[in-house]
Amino acid sequence: KLAGCTLFITGASRGIGKAIALKAAKDGANIVIAAKTAEPHPTLPGTIYTAAEEIEAAGGKALPCIVNVREEQQIINAVEKAVKTFGGIDILVNNASAISLTGTLETATKKVNLMMDVNVRGTYLTSKACLPHLRKSKNPHILNLSPPMNLSPMWFKNHCAYTISKYGMSMCVLGMAEEFRGEVAVNALWPKTAIHTAAMDMLGGAGIEKQCRKTDILADAAYCILTKPKTFTGNFIIDEVLLREEGVKDFDVYAIAPGHPLMPDFFLDVEVDTTAMKQEGYGAAQEKKLSRSQQEGADSAKATAGSAAAMPSGPVAETFQVIQGAVTEEFVRSTQGVFQFELSGDGGGTWYIDLKTKGGSAGFGKPPVTADVVMSMSSADFVKMFTGKLKPTLAFMTGRLKIKGNMALAIKLEKMLSQLNSKL
């Protein structure tokens, strides 16, 4: 279907952009690889030249172009080279993106500039440069890798700058779909779940891939969109929803680890565990009885805590007592992080888990050394998180958990929790 079509794809040297390129290449499409990695990167896979080799091997024609979408002239030069080489441009995929999941005070100005320049300005300028050529195509499309605009405050409060920048890409879809209706289709595509890319490895650390799907699911969804007529425009499409409508039934083929729970992506309303939501308070009727080991741990905590005023009692204290007993040298060696918890509600205050200092420790008050990660949440949600009733990723995505500091270490904690759950 895409044989002979020319696709201009930003950020196509790796990840989602390259996956979309390879899918189109199987039809015999021409691919303009507009990305900035010309020399091998020390930590990221692929260059525009290695991507070109893969595209040619898949059956397409490739034109690698060094393009940093922050530089307008580089975009213009690549567009001119694409038109000269292939005779025009039929499809633009705005995939290049920058991410920093940090709060307003923690986001350096250069990071704000990067996200705004790449995500919003880069998408806008690349679209502007391609549009005169797209209007000459028989079935032109612009596809932005950006989310539906969910204006719930929880999608802004933890990473305001990133959200603004991604919604800026979505606003380009809203505006340009109407401006060029009847001439050029303009749509957005977003994944329902986390996708395994180099960026996800950087954010999540080792083991995160089990909660992700392959880039193939976005490539298949993009192919469905780009082969539709140009009357299909102004849509905010979720990959899984579209593919189900297209008749796909087996989604295990897209999973990195079939059967493993998947992490929902940002900006989508997720199904929250209603059982956990109903159990916000404490009390005998709502909390299950402690196991014998927990009761012994709690009794021990009360015996060694000194005065009640010095050490809070209740489910949080009991949970920390069990954590202290479960900390091993192996946890310390494999984690190498210090976690501080700022808890609100019953038994709240400042607590910590030190998995960096030899022997490790956990307890009330500030950690013995500076924390790598500070997590803020309610006491009720903390207990649920450590007893397996609330997944940390779900708590974070729904705004019930706020994280400052090293995100990779924060996600490492989830792995430790799965091993601790049997003891809690």
PLY file of the C-alpha trace (Angstrom):
ply
format ascii 1.0
element vertex 424
property float x
property float y
property float z
element edge 423
property int vertex1
property int vertex2
end_header
0.00 0.00 0.00
2.88 2.38 0.71
5.01 1.30 -2.27
6.63 4.35 -3.82
5.39 6.67 -1.06
7.93 8.95 0.61
7.86 9.15 4.41
9.75 11.88 6.27
10.24 10.53 9.83
11.90 12.52 12.61
13.86 10.52 15.20
13.90 7.47 12.91
17.38 6.22 13.83
15.98 4.04 16.64
12.89 3.10 18.65
9.35 3.92 17.50
10.45 6.04 14.51
12.62 3.25 13.13
9.87 0.65 13.71
7.39 2.73 11.66
10.07 3.15 8.96
10.74 -0.59 8.74
7.02 -1.40 8.49
6.64 1.01 5.55
9.89 -0.24 3.99
8.38 -3.72 3.62
5.93 -2.19 1.13
8.80 -0.62 -0.79
8.42 2.91 0.59
11.06 5.64 0.48
12.14 6.70 3.98
13.80 9.97 4.90
15.58 9.31 8.22
15.60 12.76 9.80
17.55 12.28 13.03
20.61 13.75 14.70
22.65 10.60 15.50
25.29 10.36 12.76
28.09 8.96 14.94
27.58 5.95 17.25
26.29 7.11 20.64
28.01 5.74 23.78
24.75 4.48 25.31
22.03 4.68 22.63
21.74 2.12 19.80
21.85 3.01 16.11
22.65 5.91 13.80
20.90 7.31 10.73
23.25 5.12 8.64
22.61 1.83 10.45
18.86 2.57 10.25
19.27 3.19 6.49
20.92 -0.22 6.08
18.01 -1.93 7.89
15.43 -0.04 5.80
17.14 -1.02 2.55
17.36 -4.64 3.73
13.61 -4.59 4.50
12.82 -3.56 0.91
12.65 0.24 1.10
14.82 3.08 -0.13
16.53 5.19 2.54
17.81 8.75 2.67
19.70 9.43 5.92
19.69 13.13 6.83
21.36 14.75 9.83
18.50 16.69 11.40
18.26 18.21 14.84
14.65 19.47 14.82
15.76 22.39 17.03
17.57 23.76 13.95
15.10 25.05 11.34
17.67 25.19 8.54
18.53 21.51 9.04
14.82 20.66 8.66
14.51 22.79 5.49
17.69 21.26 4.00
16.45 17.71 4.63
13.03 18.46 3.12
14.66 19.91 -0.01
16.99 16.90 -0.27
14.01 14.52 0.12
12.05 16.25 -2.64
15.10 16.29 -4.93
15.80 12.59 -4.29
12.29 11.12 -4.31
10.23 13.76 -6.13
8.05 14.78 -3.19
6.83 13.95 0.32
3.64 11.97 1.01
3.80 11.36 4.76
5.34 13.16 7.73
5.76 11.36 11.04
6.64 13.73 13.90
8.22 11.22 16.26
11.26 13.07 17.68
10.66 13.86 21.34
12.45 14.86 24.56
11.36 13.89 28.07
12.09 14.91 31.66
9.64 13.69 34.30
10.51 16.37 36.83
8.60 18.94 38.86
8.67 22.66 38.13
11.45 23.51 40.62
13.53 20.47 39.65
13.43 21.06 35.88
16.51 22.94 34.67
15.81 25.72 32.16
17.87 23.94 29.50
15.57 20.88 29.90
12.49 23.09 29.54
13.99 24.60 26.39
14.89 21.16 25.02
11.34 19.78 25.48
9.65 22.88 24.07
12.10 23.10 21.16
11.96 19.42 20.17
8.37 18.51 20.99
6.37 21.65 20.16
8.56 23.88 17.99
10.22 20.96 16.15
6.86 19.39 15.32
5.44 22.73 14.17
8.43 23.71 12.00
8.81 20.26 10.41
5.09 20.25 9.58
5.39 23.77 8.13
8.36 22.77 5.94
6.66 19.59 4.65
3.13 20.93 4.09
3.72 22.62 0.68
4.93 19.25 -0.63
2.30 17.19 1.22
-0.47 19.24 -0.45
0.76 17.95 -3.85
0.48 14.29 -2.77
-2.53 12.08 -3.63
-2.98 10.82 -0.06
-0.93 12.98 2.32
-0.71 12.39 6.07
0.90 14.00 9.09
1.11 11.73 12.12
2.27 13.10 15.49
3.32 10.73 18.27
1.39 12.63 20.93
-1.42 11.96 23.41
-5.09 12.87 23.58
-5.32 16.03 25.70
-6.49 14.92 29.13
-6.74 18.10 31.21
-6.92 16.33 34.57
-4.49 18.18 36.89
-2.78 14.90 37.82
-1.12 14.80 34.38
0.40 18.25 34.99
1.37 18.34 38.64
4.34 15.95 38.56
5.92 16.97 35.22
4.31 20.23 34.08
6.89 21.14 31.40
6.82 17.71 29.75
3.01 17.67 29.69
2.83 21.14 28.14
5.33 20.11 25.45
3.51 16.88 24.52
0.12 18.60 24.51
1.70 21.24 22.23
2.23 18.45 19.67
-1.42 17.44 20.12
-2.56 21.04 19.63
-0.72 21.02 16.28
-3.00 18.11 15.34
-6.12 20.00 16.44
-5.20 23.14 14.52
-3.66 21.70 11.37
-6.35 19.02 10.91
-8.93 21.83 10.57
-6.66 24.19 8.66
-5.84 21.59 6.00
-9.08 19.55 6.08
-9.71 18.06 2.63
-6.05 18.51 1.69
-3.88 16.75 4.29
-4.86 14.24 6.99
-3.43 15.17 10.41
-3.73 12.69 13.29
-2.10 11.74 16.61
-1.08 8.27 17.77
-0.34 7.27 21.36
0.31 3.90 23.05
-2.06 2.46 25.65
0.90 0.94 27.53
4.56 1.76 28.01
6.70 0.91 24.97
10.19 -0.55 25.32
12.64 2.00 23.92
16.06 3.38 24.88
14.23 6.24 26.61
12.20 3.78 28.70
15.38 1.93 29.69
16.88 5.25 30.79
13.78 6.19 32.80
13.00 2.79 34.23
16.29 0.95 34.56
16.90 -2.79 34.27
13.81 -4.99 34.31
11.38 -2.29 33.15
11.05 -3.96 29.74
8.86 -6.73 31.22
6.14 -4.11 31.79
6.36 -2.85 28.20
5.24 -3.73 24.70
7.44 -3.79 21.60
7.59 -0.85 19.20
5.86 -3.13 16.64
2.42 -2.29 18.05
2.88 1.40 17.20
4.32 0.53 13.78
1.24 -1.59 12.99
-1.13 1.11 14.26
0.71 3.83 12.31
0.50 1.71 9.14
-3.29 1.41 9.59
-3.61 5.21 9.89
-1.25 6.10 7.04
-3.03 3.78 4.59
-6.44 5.34 5.28
-7.80 8.09 2.98
-6.99 11.72 3.78
-10.59 12.20 4.95
-9.53 10.31 8.11
-8.27 13.36 10.01
-8.28 15.13 13.38
-8.22 11.88 15.37
-6.38 11.06 18.60
-5.77 7.35 18.26
-4.74 4.82 20.92
-2.76 1.94 19.36
-4.60 -0.97 21.00
-8.06 0.54 20.46
-7.43 1.00 16.72
-5.90 -2.46 16.25
-8.86 -4.11 18.03
-11.18 -2.26 15.63
-9.03 -3.59 12.77
-9.60 -7.15 14.01
-6.40 -7.84 15.96
-7.13 -10.25 18.81
-3.71 -11.51 19.97
-1.85 -8.74 21.79
0.60 -11.13 23.47
2.69 -10.95 20.28
3.46 -7.33 21.16
4.48 -7.99 24.77
8.15 -8.17 25.76
7.13 -10.66 28.49
3.72 -12.18 27.58
1.47 -12.51 30.62
3.41 -9.94 32.69
1.36 -6.92 33.89
1.82 -3.91 31.58
2.50 -0.35 32.70
-0.18 2.08 31.47
1.16 5.05 29.53
0.88 8.69 30.58
-2.16 10.89 29.92
-4.68 8.04 29.73
-7.33 7.45 32.38
-6.42 4.08 33.85
-8.70 1.66 35.62
-7.88 2.15 39.28
-8.29 -0.75 41.70
-11.67 0.20 43.18
-11.20 -2.18 46.09
-8.07 -0.30 47.12
-9.81 3.03 46.58
-12.61 2.07 48.98
-10.14 1.21 51.69
-8.65 4.66 52.17
-9.10 4.75 55.95
-7.68 2.56 58.66
-9.63 0.54 61.20
-10.35 -3.03 62.18
-13.18 -3.38 59.68
-11.03 -2.29 56.76
-7.56 -3.67 57.43
-6.97 -7.41 57.48
-5.46 -8.77 60.66
-1.69 -8.84 60.88
0.04 -12.14 60.34
1.87 -13.63 63.31
5.26 -12.47 61.95
3.92 -8.94 61.47
2.42 -8.93 64.97
5.72 -10.11 66.44
7.50 -7.41 64.42
5.06 -4.78 65.65
5.47 -5.93 69.26
9.23 -5.79 68.84
8.96 -2.30 67.37
6.92 -1.14 70.35
9.42 -2.68 72.76
12.43 -0.97 71.20
10.90 2.34 70.18
11.20 4.04 73.55
8.31 6.40 74.12
5.19 6.42 71.95
5.86 10.06 71.17
9.27 9.24 69.67
8.00 6.49 67.39
4.53 6.47 65.79
2.55 3.27 66.04
0.02 1.79 63.63
0.15 0.14 60.19
2.98 2.34 58.85
5.26 1.60 61.81
4.40 -2.08 61.59
5.18 -2.13 57.88
8.58 -0.49 58.44
9.38 -2.98 61.17
8.80 -5.85 58.74
10.84 -4.06 56.05
13.73 -3.65 58.51
13.65 -7.37 59.22
13.53 -8.21 55.51
16.45 -6.01 54.38
19.37 -8.17 53.23
22.87 -7.50 51.97
21.65 -8.67 48.55
18.96 -5.93 48.49
21.60 -3.36 49.47
24.09 -4.59 46.85
21.56 -4.72 44.00
19.69 -1.47 44.81
22.32 1.03 46.05
19.76 3.68 46.86
18.32 5.61 49.81
14.56 6.25 49.85
12.84 8.89 51.95
9.06 8.81 52.42
7.00 11.88 53.31
3.71 10.40 54.47
0.49 12.26 55.27
-2.30 10.96 57.48
-2.26 8.48 60.39
1.24 7.36 61.33
2.70 9.79 58.81
5.81 11.93 58.93
9.27 11.25 57.52
10.43 7.62 57.14
13.28 6.02 55.22
14.73 2.85 53.72
18.52 2.86 53.37
19.62 0.31 50.78
23.04 1.84 50.22
24.87 1.79 53.57
26.35 -1.58 54.54
23.75 -3.74 56.26
20.88 -1.47 55.25
18.24 -0.05 57.57
14.69 1.31 57.68
12.80 3.41 60.19
11.32 6.67 61.38
12.94 10.05 60.70
15.39 11.23 58.07
17.82 8.68 56.56
21.40 8.54 57.90
22.70 9.73 54.50
21.15 12.00 51.86
18.19 10.38 50.08
18.44 9.57 46.36
14.65 9.48 46.02
11.94 11.29 48.00
8.44 9.85 47.72
5.35 11.67 48.95
2.02 9.91 49.44
-0.68 9.16 52.00
-0.01 6.66 54.79
-2.93 4.57 53.56
-1.49 4.30 50.04
1.98 3.56 51.44
0.68 0.53 53.35
-1.24 -0.65 50.26
1.86 -0.23 48.11
4.01 -2.30 50.44
1.39 -5.04 50.84
0.83 -5.48 47.11
-2.62 -3.83 46.93
-1.38 -0.80 44.96
1.29 -0.88 42.25
3.83 1.97 42.54
3.58 2.69 38.81
-0.22 2.98 39.07
0.10 5.20 42.15
2.52 7.47 40.26
0.49 7.55 37.05
-2.70 8.48 38.92
-1.00 11.20 40.97
-1.25 9.38 44.31
2.55 9.08 44.53
4.90 12.02 43.89
8.55 11.25 43.22
11.55 13.56 43.36
15.07 12.43 42.53
16.39 9.37 40.71
13.48 7.84 38.73
15.48 4.73 37.82
16.01 3.97 41.53
12.33 4.62 42.23
11.40 1.94 39.70
14.02 -0.42 41.18
12.05 -0.20 44.41
9.06 -1.81 42.68
11.16 -4.87 41.91
12.16 -5.09 45.58
8.52 -4.75 46.64
7.51 -7.80 44.61
10.08 -9.82 46.57
8.97 -8.31 49.91
5.25 -8.83 49.42
5.38 -12.43 50.58
6.74 -11.23 53.94
4.39 -8.28 54.41
0 1
1 2
2 3
3 4
4 5
5 6
6 7
7 8
8 9
9 10
10 11
11 12
12 13
13 14
14 15
15 16
16 17
17 18
18 19
19 20
20 21
21 22
22 23
23 24
24 25
25 26
26 27
27 28
28 29
29 30
30 31
31 32
32 33
33 34
34 35
35 36
36 37
37 38
38 39
39 40
40 41
41 42
42 43
43 44
44 45
45 46
46 47
47 48
48 49
49 50
50 51
51 52
52 53
53 54
54 55
55 56
56 57
57 58
58 59
59 60
60 61
61 62
62 63
63 64
64 65
65 66
66 67
67 68
68 69
69 70
70 71
71 72
72 73
73 74
74 75
75 76
76 77
77 78
78 79
79 80
80 81
81 82
82 83
83 84
84 85
85 86
86 87
87 88
88 89
89 90
90 91
91 92
92 93
93 94
94 95
95 96
96 97
97 98
98 99
99 100
100 101
101 102
102 103
103 104
104 105
105 106
106 107
107 108
108 109
109 110
110 111
111 112
112 113
113 114
114 115
115 116
116 117
117 118
118 119
119 120
120 121
121 122
122 123
123 124
124 125
125 126
126 127
127 128
128 129
129 130
130 131
131 132
132 133
133 134
134 135
135 136
136 137
137 138
138 139
139 140
140 141
141 142
142 143
143 144
144 145
145 146
146 147
147 148
148 149
149 150
150 151
151 152
152 153
153 154
154 155
155 156
156 157
157 158
158 159
159 160
160 161
161 162
162 163
163 164
164 165
165 166
166 167
167 168
168 169
169 170
170 171
171 172
172 173
173 174
174 175
175 176
176 177
177 178
178 179
179 180
180 181
181 182
182 183
183 184
184 185
185 186
186 187
187 188
188 189
189 190
190 191
191 192
192 193
193 194
194 195
195 196
196 197
197 198
198 199
199 200
200 201
201 202
202 203
203 204
204 205
205 206
206 207
207 208
208 209
209 210
210 211
211 212
212 213
213 214
214 215
215 216
216 217
217 218
218 219
219 220
220 221
221 222
222 223
223 224
224 225
225 226
226 227
227 228
228 229
229 230
230 231
231 232
232 233
233 234
234 235
235 236
236 237
237 238
238 239
239 240
240 241
241 242
242 243
243 244
244 245
245 246
246 247
247 248
248 249
249 250
250 251
251 252
252 253
253 254
254 255
255 256
256 257
257 258
258 259
259 260
260 261
261 262
262 263
263 264
264 265
265 266
266 267
267 268
268 269
269 270
270 271
271 272
272 273
273 274
274 275
275 276
276 277
277 278
278 279
279 280
280 281
281 282
282 283
283 284
284 285
285 286
286 287
287 288
288 289
289 290
290 291
291 292
292 293
293 294
294 295
295 296
296 297
297 298
298 299
299 300
300 301
301 302
302 303
303 304
304 305
305 306
306 307
307 308
308 309
309 310
310 311
311 312
312 313
313 314
314 315
315 316
316 317
317 318
318 319
319 320
320 321
321 322
322 323
323 324
324 325
325 326
326 327
327 328
328 329
329 330
330 331
331 332
332 333
333 334
334 335
335 336
336 337
337 338
338 339
339 340
340 341
341 342
342 343
343 344
344 345
345 346
346 347
347 348
348 349
349 350
350 351
351 352
352 353
353 354
354 355
355 356
356 357
357 358
358 359
359 360
360 361
361 362
362 363
363 364
364 365
365 366
366 367
367 368
368 369
369 370
370 371
371 372
372 373
373 374
374 375
375 376
376 377
377 378
378 379
379 380
380 381
381 382
382 383
383 384
384 385
385 386
386 387
387 388
388 389
389 390
390 391
391 392
392 393
393 394
394 395
395 396
396 397
397 398
398 399
399 400
400 401
401 402
402 403
403 404
404 405
405 406
406 407
407 408
408 409
409 410
410 411
411 412
412 413
413 414
414 415
415 416
416 417
417 418
418 419
419 420
420 421
421 422
422 423
